[in-house]
Amino acid sequence: MAGVPVHVHATFAIPVMLPFLHEWFVRPRHALVLTVIVAVLLFSAVLLHELGHLWAARRSKIAAERIELYLFGGRILFRPFGQLRAPWAWRQR
């Protein structure tokens, strides 16, 4: 997304499948549909949230390495401190 790779950790599947665990044994087709819907909505919400952080970082001239999505959210890994550009540096030109 926006030139930054997105990594989805395996734990991201837990909050997607857990609410329908019983449903998987009773009505697997129904559980599959519900799981896919929840997965798409949760993935979209978390990814949009992290893209908001990425947008704010880019406006401050801070470079990001990648976006990671985990069990209850995500995070952005930024470049090491020596490679960051100070947010006020663009004003001094």
N, C-alpha and C positions, 0 to 999 in steps of 0.2 A: 504494500500500500504506500503510495507516494514515494516510491524508491526505497522503502524500508521493509525488510522481510518480516513476515508475521509467523511466529512459531506457536502452535497450539499444543500444550502439554496434555498428556493422557488423563490427568486428573480433571480436565475440563469436562469429561464425560460423566463424572459422578453426579453433579447437580442436575444434569440433563436426564439421566436414567433413573435415579433414585426415587423420584415421586411416583414412577410407574412400575416399580419392582413387582408388586403383587399382580398388576395388570399383565405383565409379561407371561405369567403362568396361566392366567384365566383366559385372556383374549389377546394373543400375541400381535395380531394384525392391528387391532385398535391401539395397543401400546406403542407399536412402531410409528403409527401416524402421530400420536401425541408426542412421542419422543423427538421426532423430526421437527415438529412445529416448535417445541420448546427449545431445541438445539439452535434452530435458526434465529429465533427471537433473542435468546441469551447471547449467542455469538455476536449478533448485530449490535446489541446494546453495549456489550463490553468493548467491542472493537471501535464503535463510534466514540465511546468515552476515551479510550486510549488515543484515538486520532485527534481528539481535542487537546490532549496533552502534547502530542506531536506538533500540532499547529502552533500552540503557544511557545514551544521550545524553538521552533523554526523562526518565529517572529522575533525571538531574542537571540537569533544567530547561534543556537546550540544544536549540534549535530547528534543524530540518534543512530545507534547501531542496529537495533531490532526491537520489535514488539513481541512480548510473550504473554500468552493467555493461560491462566491457571485455574485452579478449583473455584475460587470465589472472586476472580477479577483478573487483572493483567498488570503489566508494568512495561516501561520503556527503558531499555538499556542505552545510556548515552555514551558517547566516546570518552576515553580517559581525559582527565582534567587538563593535561598538557595540550590536548588537541581541541579543546573547547575555545571558542572565541568569546571574549568578554561581551556581555550584552550592551555595554556602553561604547564599545570600540567603533561601532559604525557611525557614531555621532562625531568622532574626532577627525573624520576625514574632511 
